[in-house]
Amino acid sequence: MADPKTVSTLPSFPEDTPAGADVLPENPVPRKGKKLQVWLSRIRALMFVTVCATFGVLLVILPWTHQWTDNSFLLTLPALRSFIGNGFVRGLATGLGMLDLWLGFWEAVHYHENPN
């Protein structure tokens, strides 16, 4: 009989396990890590929705105010000012803002967590 002090503590292989014995996973996912992943996912979704909503509202409203064309940068560049003041460019910016708002609200409505 082997001396208990000299018995190896190396992990056993599946073929060494008797049939019918329950084998536990080697590295179970800790509950703390799972909760952290859930909260990081929630924070990511919240930040994404907030950024999309903020930029969306900004792009919907700003092109139709006087700050869009009457700023210190565009006052020195008259050709760029006339291009930025064009109705098509303003409409394009507003359309991008609407798309950004839609993207943010779509993410908020379709957010779900895994029940595991």
C-alpha positions as CSV (number, residue, x, y, z in Angstrom):
1,M,0.0,0.0,0.0
2,A,1.3,3.5,-0.9
3,D,2.3,5.9,1.8
4,P,-0.3,8.7,2.0
5,K,2.5,11.3,2.1
6,T,3.8,10.2,-1.3
7,V,0.5,10.1,-3.2
8,S,0.6,12.4,-6.2
9,T,-1.9,15.3,-6.2
10,L,-2.0,15.6,-10.0
11,P,-5.4,15.9,-11.6
12,S,-7.0,12.7,-12.8
13,F,-7.8,12.1,-16.4
14,P,-11.4,11.2,-17.6
15,E,-10.3,7.7,-18.3
16,D,-9.3,7.3,-14.7
17,T,-12.8,8.3,-13.5
18,P,-15.0,5.3,-12.7
19,A,-18.1,5.0,-14.9
20,G,-21.2,6.8,-13.5
21,A,-19.2,9.1,-11.3
22,D,-20.1,12.8,-11.6
23,V,-17.4,14.9,-13.0
24,L,-17.4,18.6,-12.1
25,P,-16.2,21.2,-14.6
26,E,-12.6,22.3,-13.9
27,N,-13.2,26.0,-14.0
28,P,-16.9,26.9,-13.2
29,V,-17.8,30.5,-14.1
30,P,-17.9,32.4,-10.8
31,R,-21.2,34.2,-10.0
32,K,-19.3,37.4,-9.4
33,G,-17.9,37.4,-12.9
34,K,-21.3,36.7,-14.4
35,K,-22.8,39.6,-12.5
36,L,-20.0,41.9,-13.6
37,Q,-20.6,40.9,-17.3
38,V,-24.3,41.6,-16.9
39,W,-23.7,45.1,-15.4
40,L,-21.0,45.9,-18.0
41,S,-23.6,44.9,-20.7
42,R,-26.2,47.2,-19.1
43,I,-23.8,50.1,-18.8
44,R,-22.7,49.7,-22.5
45,A,-26.3,49.7,-23.6
46,L,-27.1,52.7,-21.5
47,M,-24.1,54.7,-22.8
48,F,-24.9,53.7,-26.4
49,V,-28.5,54.9,-26.1
50,T,-27.4,58.1,-24.4
51,V,-24.8,59.0,-27.0
52,C,-27.1,58.2,-29.9
53,A,-30.0,60.2,-28.4
54,T,-27.7,63.2,-27.7
55,F,-26.1,63.3,-31.1
56,G,-29.4,62.6,-32.8
57,V,-31.2,65.5,-31.2
58,L,-28.2,67.7,-31.8
59,L,-28.1,66.8,-35.5
60,V,-31.9,67.2,-35.9
61,I,-32.0,70.7,-34.3
62,L,-28.6,72.4,-35.0
63,P,-28.7,72.6,-38.8
64,W,-31.8,74.8,-38.6
65,T,-30.3,77.3,-36.2
66,H,-28.1,80.3,-36.9
67,Q,-25.1,78.7,-35.2
68,W,-24.9,76.2,-38.1
69,T,-23.6,78.8,-40.5
70,D,-22.7,81.8,-38.3
71,N,-19.7,80.6,-36.4
72,S,-16.1,81.8,-36.3
73,F,-14.8,78.9,-38.4
74,L,-17.3,79.3,-41.3
75,L,-17.1,83.1,-41.3
76,T,-13.5,82.9,-42.6
77,L,-14.5,80.4,-45.3
78,P,-17.3,81.8,-47.4
79,A,-17.4,79.0,-50.0
80,L,-17.7,76.3,-47.2
81,R,-20.3,78.5,-45.4
82,S,-22.5,78.6,-48.5
83,F,-22.2,74.9,-49.0
84,I,-23.0,74.1,-45.3
85,G,-26.0,76.6,-45.5
86,N,-27.5,74.7,-48.5
87,G,-30.8,73.1,-47.7
88,F,-29.7,69.7,-49.0
89,V,-26.8,69.6,-46.5
90,R,-29.0,70.7,-43.7
91,G,-31.5,68.0,-44.6
92,L,-28.8,65.4,-44.9
93,A,-27.6,66.3,-41.3
94,T,-31.1,66.1,-40.0
95,G,-31.6,62.8,-41.7
96,L,-28.5,61.5,-40.1
97,G,-29.8,62.7,-36.7
98,M,-33.1,60.9,-37.2
99,L,-31.2,57.7,-38.1
100,D,-29.1,58.2,-35.0
101,L,-32.2,58.6,-32.8
102,W,-33.8,55.5,-34.4
103,L,-30.6,53.5,-33.8
104,G,-30.5,54.5,-30.1
105,F,-34.2,53.8,-29.4
106,W,-34.0,50.5,-31.3
107,E,-31.2,49.4,-29.1
108,A,-33.1,50.4,-26.0
109,V,-36.2,48.5,-27.0
110,H,-34.4,45.4,-28.2
111,Y,-32.0,45.1,-25.3
112,H,-32.2,41.8,-23.5
113,E,-30.1,39.8,-21.1
114,N,-29.4,36.1,-21.2
115,P,-31.5,34.3,-18.6
116,N,-28.5,32.0,-17.7
